[in-house]
Amino acid sequence: MSIEKDKKIELVKNYGKNENDSGSSNVQVAIISERIKNLTEHLKEHKKDFATRRGLLTLVGKRRKLLEYIKKKNSENYSTLIESLGLRR
């Protein structure tokens, strides 16, 4: 349910400042969003997996907090990130 290494490298290239920038807020939000997509697909198949559901809710909260931080620091960056990831405001 975690993401593959190739996908993670691609997300770092797309959203990071350089190839080694895996710690910036934009990259973290992109990686968490990919993990949320994977967990959502898993839960569609396994409806009673409550441990995964709890982990999914934790990730959603973490992403929400990071997005609030990005919005506070740079609202233009926030809007472009939201559009590129396909998230709603």
N, C-alpha and C positions, 0 to 999 in steps of 0.2 A: 503494500500500500504506500510505500515511500516512492519517490520518483527515481527514475533511472539516471545514471551518471551523465549520459549524453544530454538528456533533457535539462539537467541542472546546469551543465556547462553552457548550453544554448541560452538559458535564461540569464545567466551571469553576463554573457556577451551582449545580449539585447538590452538589459536594464542597468548594467553596471557601468562605471566610468572607464574601467579597463577590464582585461580578462581575469584578473585576480581579485576583483572587487566583489566579494561575496557577502560582505557585511553591511553594505549600505541599505538604507530603508527600502528603496525601490526594489532591490534584488530580493530582500527578505519577503516583501509583500508578494512578489511574483512567484517565489518558491512556495510560500504558504498557500497561495491560490491554486497552484498545481496540485499540491497535496490534498487540498479540500476537494478538488474535482475528483481525484482518485478515490478518496474516502466516500464521497457521495455515490459514485458508481458501485462501490463495494456494498454500501448499505441498501441500495436498490435490490440487490440480490439476496443479502442476508439481513432481513428486517429485524431480527431479534438480537443482533450483535450490539449490546448496550455499551460495552467497553469502547468499541470503535466510535459509537455515537458520542460518548463523553469526550473522547479525543478530538472528534470533529468540532464539537462546540468550543473546546479549548482553543483550537486553531482559529476558529472564526473570531473569537474574542481577541486573540493576539493580533490578527490581521486588522481588526477594527481599531485597536489602539495604535498600531503603526500608521494606519491611514490618517488617523486624527493628528498624529505627530507631523506627518508630511504636509497635511493641510495647513497646520499652524505655521510651519517653517516656510513653505513655498506653495502658494495656491495654484500657480500655473503648472508646476510639476505634478501636483495632485490631480488636476483635471486631465492632463495627458496620460498619466498612469492609469487612471480609472477607465479612460476610453480605450487604451491599448489592451487592458486586461478584460474588458467587457463587463465591468462591475457597475452596479447602480450606485447612485450617491446616497 
